Amino acid sequence: MKIPILMYHQICEQVSPGAPFRGLVVRPSAFRRQMALMHLLGYRGLSMGALMPYLQGKAQGKVFGITFDDGYRNNLEFALPILQRYAFSATCYAVSGMLGQTNAWDVPQGVPQVPLMTIQELRQWIDSGQEVGSHTCDHMHLPLLDAGAQHYQVTQSRMDLERELTSQDGVRHFCYPYGAFDPTTVHAVQQSGYQSATTTRRGRAQTGPVQDLLLLPRVLVSRSTNLALFALKCFSAYEDRRGTVAY
């Protein structure tokens, strides 16, 4: 069985013309149509925690995963009301050392700076039935670091988030910044006790023991993804055949 885990970044109407990676800014109206379609077809959108029994092959059903990378405030503003409308849950991967700041890691690429959620806003996200995962402390390109630094980024981010998000039952899910990892990275994630880790490798997740839960592929949803293409990505081998790094 194949399960699509959707990969989003920003949900926002405005995008600067010509800005790098502007395709990762999805319009709220498009996000609403995508969620409405899945709901109409009888699918339930789930956070990574809620999706785990399905990924492990312990449960079956019409489900899909919803993830947001980086922890942008516009996820709270524009995505949350739509998720609540359809009783869907999602995982937002937060950069623990940059809460309440901006996506400063994108400055060298000329990407416009956008506010990230504060700890209070992440608590609001959780109180609204959503989940927070880890995206390291500083959004580092992990394979460029030595083993000790990788372990720190992976482990400390979880500890920091768990300390601050007292209403959440632990931080159990991880996302590799830039989709970058090596064997040392995966080992650090495993040693840190995460139950899952998502990549930017394109494709749908395979349920059961065949799928490595620390190397989960995802379905890229971009600004140019119309509803027909969205359905093709979720319900056919279209995305599976890509298998390349999306971001």
C-alpha positions, 0 to 999 in steps of 0.5 A, a space after each residue: 500500500 502506498 501513502 502520500 505524505 504531502 510536503 508543504 512549506 509556506 501557505 501564503 497568497 503573496 510571493 515576490 516575483 522572481 524570488 528563488 524557491 517561490 514555487 514553495 509558496 502555495 496559495 491558501 485557495 489552492 491548499 483549501 481545494 486540495 484538502 477539500 478534494 481529499 475529504 470529498 474522496 473519503 481520505 483523512 489527513 494525518 500528522 506523522 504521529 497519527 500516521 505511524 500505525 498506517 506506515 507500519 502496516 498495523 492499520 489500514 484506511 484512506 489516509 495521507 500525511 500532511 507536513 510543513 517544513 520550517 514552521 512559518 507563521 503563515 501555516 498557523 494563519 492560513 493552513 490551520 483553519 482549513 485543517 480544522 474545517 476538515 478535522 485533519 491533523 498535520 506536522 509542522 517541523 520547527 527550527 528550535 533555535 530560530 523560533 519567532 525569527 525568520 528563515 535566515 538560512 535562505 538569505 544567501 539564496 536571496 529568498 525573502 524573509 518571512 516570520 517563523 512561529 514563536 513558541 506561543 504560536 507553536 503551542 497554539 498549533 498544538 492546542 488546535 490538534 496539530 503536531 510539532 516535529 524537529 527540523 534541527 536547531 539552526 536549519 543546518 546542512 547536516 552532512 557538512 558537519 562532523 558527527 558530534 555537531 550532527 548529533 547536537 543539532 538533531 538531539 538538542 532541537 528535540 530537547 529544546 522543543 520538548 522543554 518549551 512545548 509542555 502540552 505536547 507528548 514529546 517530539 517524535 518526528 524529524 525532517 532533514 533540512 534541505 533533505 540532506 543526510 548521510 549515514 552519520 545523520 541517520 544514525 544520529 536521528 535513530 540514536 535520538 529516539 525519533 520514530 520517523 524522519 522525512 526527506 525531500 525524496 519524491 514519492 509515496 511511502 510504502 507501508 510495512 517493513 519494506 519502508 525505512 521510517 527514517 528515510 520517508 519520501 514525500 509528495 512535493 506540492 508547489 505553487 504550480 500544482 493544479 488540482 489535476 496534478 495534485 490528484 495524479 501525484 497522490 493516486 498514481 505512480 507519477 511522484 514515485 517515478 520522480 524519486 529525486 530531491 525536490 528542495 
